[in-house]
Amino acid sequence: MSRRRFLIGAALSLSLFALAGPTAAQTPRRGGTLTAIVQPEPVTLTSAINTAAPTGFISGNVFDGLVDYDLDLKPRPALAESWEVAPDALSITFHLRRGVKWHDGQPFTAADVKWTLENVWKTIHPRNQATFGRVRAVETPDDHTVILRLSEPSLAILSSLNSNGAQVLPKHLYEGTDVLSNPYNNKPVGTGAFVFKE
């Protein structure tokens, strides 16, 4: 078997395994190393600025989103423990998990969400410029609360807040830099299950 055929087979097997997900008999365990073959090789490792599938395969495991989705595609807690949509649907309030740290040890706060939404999602993200276009203001009354004020109701927002669709970046590593050329795009620091090594 040629090296190329072996690598293609291994990549397909890994992809199928990832798509299948854990079975009821499997129990998660902490620690260890995940080695993955991702083809084509991603040009960046941050889905906040690139929506290509290979980028999402990596960054979706390094970062968490505000929400995740169950098998019925309904939002479930992730970085946000809970949320409320106002009766007029013109605001969404997110209550963030406490004690979350970026992989470099810095605390994750509402300031990270606000900064990312205003400086990445609404300005440079290829898809989120439209998705979050109705957000007219982001309020952070404390470190664990984010309120999105909308110009009109938007169904798209709650369907885009996962680790691939709307990745929150660490403000302390991106603020004051050119987001598109920031070196942390290729050595991501997230809050997710996997810490990026190389």
Number of C-alpha atoms within 10 A of each C-alpha: 5 6 8 9 10 11 14 14 12 15 16 15 12 16 15 11 11 11 9 9 9 11 7 6 5 8 7 6 6 6 8 7 9 8 8 12 14 19 13 10 10 17 12 24 24 29 27 29 21 21 17 16 16 20 23 23 18 21 27 24 17 21 29 25 22 26 24 22 16 10 6 6 9 11 18 16 18 19 27 22 15 16 18 12 15 12 8 8 15 17 22 20 19 22 20 23 17 14 9 15 15 17 20 11 10 11 17 26 24 22 21 19 24 21 19 22 25 17 16 22 25 19 16 16 21 16 18 22 16 14 21 21 16 18 22 14 14 21 14 17 11 11 15 19 19 24 21 21 19 18 14 13 17 17 9 12 18 17 17 22 23 23 26 26 22 30 28 29 29 26 17 13 14 20 15 8 10 9 18 16 11 13 14 18 21 16 15 23 23 27 25 21 14 20 19 19 8 7
